[in-house]
Amino acid sequence: MSSLAGHDPANASVPPSMFRERTLDDLVRVVIEAIRAVGVANTPTKGATKELIGVLLELTDPRARLSLTETRGRPFSCLGELCWYLAKSNDVDFITYYIKAYREFDEDGRVYGGYGPRLFALRGIDQVKNVVDLLRRKPGTRRAVIQLFDAADLNPTPSGAEHLDVPCTCTLQFLIRNNELRLFVNMRSNDVIKGLIHDVFCFTMLQEIIAREVSVELGTYKHAVGSLHLYNDDLPMAEQFLAEGFQSTLSPMPPMPQGSAWPSVARVLEEEAALRTGRAHAVAEPAALDPYWQDLIRLLRIHNAFKSENASELTQVRDSMASPMYKVFIDRKLQQLSTQSGD
């Protein structure tokens, strides 16, 4: 059942302020329902919306981070965006290989607000390393904060224009409590049907990477949003999402292997770059990698094979997956290829 804290059911005019669910799909579902019921109309730059102001979302199982619906089940674009972050890149061509919509934010071949350089090199500071080092020294710290939105983001460009894209995420705060790493994310703005699904995936993956670095378990994930909104143009997509039914009984992602994730991440990024740039059209899974990381490489291969309309490779990779949870996504890709070819 959906859990709405801070909401008085007897007063329907009072918007809910907190949502707590085990899976991402259940969280998105209850938020869409609330926005439709009591969201307030607003007309920002990008188009008319209905929004909730000052909302806290809690995902109690951060590994249930993938939407399993037909409408928003996007593990390939989510993984591509995570690789973009971890590669410390804000290159437009990189991210548009996975998410074409980023092309509208192109400023001289870069996305100004790209998170990768800000996570790992904001004014020359590796914020991720600093947070890991601090958590190791002082597990009870309240200072393990990464800043993404920057004061300079409100400055105009040299031509006097506004930047096409600035971070929606303000901060990420990591807290070790009861031997678990919890993550509290603060967003100035979040689109519930598009941005939220990618943000939760990327940030909970980073949360689990850092949990492994500091040798603690994965704790809950909280996501505070100033404006949590649904664009009017996306209402049909939201209606389709709701019509698909609940997905909460399906499996979460498997646990990330114990020990430092960075050597495996580096290998995944090597394979991703080879696939994306055409240096290798079929990358053999590195045998030394844990099956968890091999599966992520296989998902990248699936995306590459789908773009090149290679159904035989899609089938081959699907049959080699270590975790069965990903097969539903791969089967959809095969079905899309079959539909495109008229079979």
C-alpha positions in Angstrom: 0.0 0.0 0.0 1.1 3.5 -0.7 2.4 5.5 2.3 1.7 9.2 2.4 3.0 11.0 5.4 2.1 14.6 6.2 -1.2 14.3 4.4 -4.6 14.6 6.0 -7.0 12.5 4.0 -9.9 14.5 5.6 -8.6 17.6 3.9 -8.2 16.9 0.2 -7.0 20.5 -0.4 -3.8 19.9 1.6 -1.2 18.4 -0.7 0.8 15.4 0.6 4.3 16.3 1.6 5.9 12.8 1.9 5.8 9.6 0.0 7.4 6.3 1.1 7.5 3.2 -1.0 9.7 0.1 -1.5 10.1 0.3 -5.3 10.6 3.1 -7.8 7.5 2.2 -9.7 5.3 2.4 -6.6 6.9 5.7 -5.7 6.3 7.2 -9.2 2.7 5.9 -9.3 1.6 7.4 -6.0 3.3 10.7 -6.9 1.6 10.9 -10.3 -1.8 10.2 -8.6 -1.2 13.0 -6.1 -0.1 15.5 -8.7 -3.2 14.7 -10.8 -5.4 15.1 -7.7 -4.1 18.1 -5.9 -1.2 19.5 -8.0 -1.2 23.3 -8.6 -0.9 24.7 -12.1 2.3 26.5 -13.0 3.8 27.8 -16.3 7.6 27.8 -16.2 9.8 28.3 -19.2 9.6 24.7 -20.6 5.8 24.5 -20.6 2.7 24.2 -18.4 2.8 21.9 -15.5 1.0 20.7 -12.4 3.3 20.6 -9.4 3.6 19.8 -5.7 5.8 22.1 -3.7 8.3 20.9 -1.0 8.0 17.1 -1.2 10.0 14.3 0.3 10.2 10.9 -1.4 11.7 7.9 0.3 12.7 4.7 -1.5 13.1 2.0 1.2 14.8 -0.5 -1.2 17.3 1.5 -3.3 18.0 -1.5 -5.4 14.4 -1.4 -6.6 15.7 1.5 -8.7 14.5 0.4 -12.2 11.1 1.0 -13.5 9.7 -2.3 -14.8 6.9 -0.8 -16.7 6.5 -0.7 -20.5 6.2 3.1 -20.4 9.2 4.1 -18.3 11.3 0.9 -18.1 14.6 2.5 -19.3 17.6 0.6 -18.0 19.7 1.4 -21.1 19.3 5.2 -21.0 19.6 5.1 -17.2 22.9 3.1 -17.4 24.1 5.3 -20.2 23.6 8.4 -18.1 25.3 6.8 -15.1 28.3 6.0 -17.3 28.3 9.6 -18.5 28.5 10.8 -14.9 31.2 8.3 -13.9 33.3 9.1 -17.0 33.4 12.7 -15.6 32.0 13.9 -19.0 29.6 16.6 -20.1 30.1 15.8 -23.8 26.9 16.1 -25.8 27.6 13.3 -28.3 28.3 10.9 -25.4 24.9 11.4 -23.7 22.8 11.8 -26.8 23.9 8.2 -27.8 21.6 7.2 -25.0 19.2 10.2 -24.5 18.6 12.3 -27.6 16.7 15.0 -25.7 20.1 16.3 -24.4 20.8 17.7 -27.8 18.7 20.7 -27.1 21.2 21.7 -24.3 24.2 21.7 -26.6 26.5 24.6 -25.8 29.6 24.2 -28.0 29.5 20.4 -27.7 29.0 20.3 -24.0 26.1 20.2 -21.6 26.9 23.1 -19.3 25.0 21.5 -16.3 26.4 17.9 -16.8 27.0 16.2 -13.5 30.1 14.3 -14.2 32.7 17.2 -14.0 30.8 18.6 -11.0 31.0 15.3 -9.1 34.6 14.7 -9.8 36.2 18.1 -10.7 34.1 21.0 -9.5 36.7 23.8 -9.5 39.3 21.1 -9.4 37.8 19.3 -6.4 37.0 15.6 -6.6 33.9 15.7 -4.4 33.3 12.0 -4.5 36.8 11.2 -3.2 36.5 13.8 -0.5 33.2 12.3 0.7 34.6 8.8 0.7 37.7 9.9 2.6 35.6 11.8 5.2 33.2 8.9 5.8 36.1 6.6 6.4 37.7 9.0 8.9 34.5 10.1 10.6 31.6 7.7 10.0 29.2 9.9 12.1 29.9 13.0 10.0 27.2 15.4 8.8 29.6 17.1 6.3 29.7 14.4 3.6 27.9 16.7 1.1 28.4 16.9 -2.7 27.3 20.2 -4.4 26.0 20.1 -7.9 24.0 23.4 -8.4 26.5 26.2 -8.1 26.1 30.0 -7.5 27.7 30.6 -10.9 24.9 28.8 -12.7 22.8 31.9 -12.5 25.3 34.0 -14.2 24.6 34.7 -17.9 26.8 33.4 -20.7 29.4 35.7 -22.3 26.8 36.6 -24.9 24.3 37.6 -22.1 22.0 34.6 -22.5 21.0 32.1 -19.8 22.6 28.6 -19.9 20.5 26.1 -21.7 20.8 23.6 -18.8 21.7 24.0 -15.1 21.6 21.2 -12.5 18.2 20.4 -11.1 20.1 18.7 -8.2 21.4 21.0 -5.5 23.2 18.6 -3.1 23.8 14.9 -2.2 24.4 14.2 1.5 25.7 10.8 2.6 25.2 9.7 6.2 26.3 6.5 7.9 23.9 5.4 10.5 23.5 1.9 12.0 26.2 0.7 9.7 24.2 1.7 6.6 24.9 4.4 4.1 21.9 6.6 3.7 21.6 9.2 0.9 19.6 12.4 1.1 19.3 14.3 -2.2 18.0 17.9 -2.5 16.5 18.9 -5.8 15.3 22.4 -6.8 13.1 20.9 -9.5 12.1 17.4 -10.8 10.0 16.1 -13.6 8.2 13.0 -12.2 7.7 11.1 -15.4 11.1 11.6 -17.0 13.8 13.1 -14.8 13.0 11.4 -11.5 13.4 7.9 -12.9 16.9 8.6 -14.2 17.9 10.6 -11.1 16.9 7.8 -8.7 18.8 5.2 -10.7 22.0 7.2 -11.0 22.1 8.5 -7.4 21.3 5.1 -5.8 24.0 3.5 -7.9 26.4 6.1 -6.7 25.1 5.5 -3.1 25.9 1.8 -3.4 29.3 2.4 -4.9 30.2 4.6 -2.0 28.7 2.2 0.5 31.1 -0.5 -0.9 34.0 1.9 -0.6 33.4 2.6 3.1 32.4 -1.1 3.8 28.9 -0.5 5.1 25.5 -1.7 4.0 23.1 0.1 1.7 20.6 2.2 3.6 17.4 4.0 2.5 17.3 6.8 -0.1 15.5 10.1 0.4 14.8 12.7 -2.3 13.6 16.2 -1.4 12.2 18.3 -4.2 11.2 22.0 -4.3 9.0 21.6 -7.4 7.9 18.1 -8.2 6.0 18.4 -11.4 4.3 16.8 -14.4 4.2 18.6 -17.7 0.8 18.8 -19.3 2.2 17.5 -22.5 3.4 14.3 -20.7 0.0 13.6 -19.1 -0.8 10.8 -21.7 2.5 9.1 -20.8 1.6 9.4 -17.1 -1.9 7.9 -17.8 -0.3 5.0 -19.7 2.1 4.4 -16.8 -0.8 4.2 -14.3 -2.8 1.9 -16.6 0.0 -0.7 -16.6 -0.7 -1.9 -13.1 1.6 -2.4 -10.1 5.1 -3.8 -10.5 6.2 -4.0 -6.9 6.4 -7.8 -6.8 9.2 -8.0 -9.4 12.8 -8.3 -8.3 15.2 -5.4 -7.5 18.7 -5.3 -9.0 21.1 -7.8 -7.3 23.5 -6.4 -4.6 26.7 -4.8 -5.9 29.7 -7.1 -5.1 31.7 -6.4 -1.9 34.9 -4.4 -2.1 35.9 -1.4 -4.1 33.8 -0.9 -7.2 36.1 1.5 -8.9 38.3 -1.0 -10.8 35.1 -2.7 -12.2 33.6 0.7 -13.0 36.7 1.6 -14.9 36.4 -1.6 -17.0 32.7 -1.0 -17.7 33.6 2.5 -18.9 36.2 1.2 -21.2 33.7 -1.2 -22.7 31.1 1.5 -23.0 33.4 3.9 -24.8 34.4 1.1 -27.2 30.8 0.3 -28.1 29.7 3.9 -28.4 32.5 5.0 -30.6 32.5 2.0 -32.8 36.0 0.8 -31.8 34.3 -2.6 -31.0 31.0 -3.9 -32.2 30.9 -6.9 -30.0 32.9 -6.7 -26.8 33.7 -10.0 -25.0 32.7 -9.9 -21.3 35.9 -9.6 -19.2 36.1 -13.0 -17.4 37.7 -11.4 -14.4 34.7 -9.3 -13.6 32.0 -10.3 -11.3 28.8 -11.3 -13.1 27.1 -8.2 -11.7 29.4 -5.9 -13.7 29.4 -8.3 -16.7 25.6 -7.9 -16.8 26.0 -4.1 -17.0 28.4 -4.5 -19.9 25.9 -6.8 -21.5 23.1 -4.2 -21.1 25.4 -1.7 -22.9 25.9 -4.3 -25.7 22.1 -4.7 -25.9 21.7 -0.9 -26.5 24.4 -1.0 -29.1 22.9 -4.0 -30.9 19.4 -2.4 -30.8 20.7 0.8 -32.4 22.4 -1.3 -35.2 19.2 -3.5 -35.5 21.2 -6.7 -34.7 18.5 -9.1 -33.4 20.8 -12.1 -33.3 23.3 -10.4 -31.0 20.4 -9.2 -28.8 19.3 -12.8 -28.4 22.8 -14.0 -27.8 23.4 -11.4 -25.1 20.0 -12.0 -23.5 20.8 -15.7 -23.1 24.1 -14.9 -21.4 22.7 -12.6 -18.7 23.6 -13.7 -15.1 20.5 -12.0 -13.5 17.1 -12.9 -14.9 15.6 -9.6 -13.9 17.0 -7.8 -17.0 15.5 -10.2 -19.5 12.1 -8.4 -19.5 13.8 -5.3 -20.8 15.8 -7.2 -23.4 12.7 -9.0 -24.7 11.0 -5.7 -25.2 13.9 -4.6 -27.4 13.6 -7.8 -29.4 9.9 -7.1 -29.8 10.5 -3.6 -31.0 13.0 -4.8 -33.5 10.5 -7.4 -34.8 7.8 -4.7 -35.1 10.2 -2.4 -37.0 11.1 -5.1 -39.4 7.5 -6.1 -40.0 8.0 -9.7 -38.8 
